[in-house]
């Protein structure tokens, strides 16, 4: 075979309602949050999310900063981004707050190389990195795996996060089973020695009412113990008729720091989520998406209960040796009920319908042990990392299919929710256990301006699958070595060209619709790029070229969108340009451009040589936010504006129809009342609009069609003290 390939509700009404909240809340207060200069720690600030005893977060960035120039995610050591031989994006808490991000997918909207796989979907955070789907195998929390199945994914609440780091390209050498496109590591909010309190109320479209709180500080006078308690309570509707987008999250954390050498942090989270289980609409033909929603509120909810518990331990023996151990267990119970339209009779305006139900129990235990050694051999300084990690995942899944009563669609809107819909009998009952044991080593050797990164790893994976209905058992053992070599030249003017080669290995938990276990995904990437960190202002600019080959690729099953299939080999080549900058006091700017050339090199009949569906070949985004500084006519008043361009993509792997390009706009306006009156310090009002002009667009993938998110306006009132 030739494997070569060529290169809402009314915004005015919401604003008025939010303004009335502001007027009612004006009262004497104290505890300001002034705008900090880049790289500084403001004494009056309460927005400090570092570990106890420090002013930096786990990834090394300054709290409250828009630009972060260090991260531990790419190398598991605190390494400047400019020295890391791969493209990395860090989305700080300030960026999340400026856009009032509501989902993880929304947090990644302005990141180069990241593509949203679906339209508006409150069920899952689904996206690709460099054209490779990372939804079920590429999500990490505090450096540990969040394994997922096709219907059970740990739901991420952005308000509970300190930052989000996107590693682009293979990261298996340090993290084990991960996709070739990269991974997303989310850092939880954690205790701090700076006392603070925050409460926030959000009011938005689709009857959204949400309250947030974030509390933290020392427990004892000596600061040996400190705590963090974060919570979210939301009652909301959605774009889907009669279906909710509700959420309750509580996340306690405690840090024990008996001395400067030892830190133990307990992290936990519990959540209940209730939303829709079906986001699709009826198509009269491929690509001809109608406004006829396929679901039904009488049998259409996805209810999920989840919890996560774990700890991070670090002990520094001396200037040479540091030991770290991170452990976490999380569990997800999901019950998804859905109705789908099977056919429509135009003459009678009757839609025949089917039902489905998926009940999952998914649990994962992960542990990562690291020994970090710093030493020098003559003029060469070394940071050596030796690691041993372990994870196991158990997925228990029941699936049933049935029929639903016909629906008359001649009325506008159709009479959703007017009929009793019985739950189907389970026809599939499977269980899968997967265990991954990995050992890895890394050396970051620096000689003058050169940084050489060498990494190697070996994984042993055991997968056991059982079909209780078919009474069959499968056992699969996989073993693979992965590696990375990268070289960076850090010039005196802040310019750093780099080159790297890396491989990845991804055993995946889950089954095809026929009950067969997935084979491991594997492949490699070549990357060359340049980074620039200017002296004149705070910022990091990255340009990169990459070439990925991926084998045993997962994609949505064209016959059942609740399941996935493996399509063979895919090639992904591309160019990325990204800038995150704070060029002037009060001005924050992001810019991201992606040019992606995807090809199915080996796959199903009729798809070889085609472009995988649902992923645009070009994307461009930019967002800027400016706050008027002291001495101006209205200090404390600010506004943000963003643009997102999604280029053309194909609606199925046969490339039989096209998703048209679309340009979307986002905006924000905010005001710090502490600039008006010192008694109001800590009070902030903000309004954010996503898809400001309510542009209607659709995205089809694997032949299934989804509408994008319509305009969403959210007004928020926050008080920090």
Secondary structure, 3 states (H helix, E strand, C coil): CCCCCCCCCCHHHHHHHHHHHHHHHCCCECCCCCCCCCCCCCCCCCCCCCCCCCCECCCCCECCCCCCCEECCCCCCCEEHHHCCCCEEEEEHHHHHHCCCCCHHHHCCCCCCEEECCCCCCCCCCEEECCEECCCCCEEECCEECCCCCCCCCCCCHHHEEEEEEEECCCHHHHCCCCCCEEEEEEECCCCCCCEEEEEEEEECCCEEEEEEEEEEECCCCCCEEEEEEEEEEECECCCCCCECEEEEEEEEEEEEEECCEEEEEEEEEEEEEEECCCCEEEEECCEEEEEECCCHHHCEEEEEEEEEEEEEEEECCCCEEEEEEEEEEEEEEEEEEEEEEEEECCCCEEEEEEEEEEEEEEEEEEEEEEEEEEEECCEEEEEEEEEEEEEEEEEEEEEEEEEEEEECCCCCCCCCCCCCCCCCEEEEEEEEEEEEEEEEEEEEEECCEEEEEEEEEEEEEEEEEECCCCEEEEEEEEEEEEEEEEEEECCCCEEEEEEEEEEEECCCCECCCCCECCCEEEEEEEEEEEECCCCCEEEEEEEEEEEEEECCEEEECCEEEEEEECCEEEEEEEEEEEEEEEECCEEEEEEEEEEEEEEEECCCCCCCCCCCCCCCEEEEEEEEEECCCCCCCCCEEEEEEEEEECCEECCCCCCCEECCEEEEEEEEEEEHHHCCCCECCEEEEEEEECCCCCCCEEEECCEEEECCCCEEEEEEEEEC
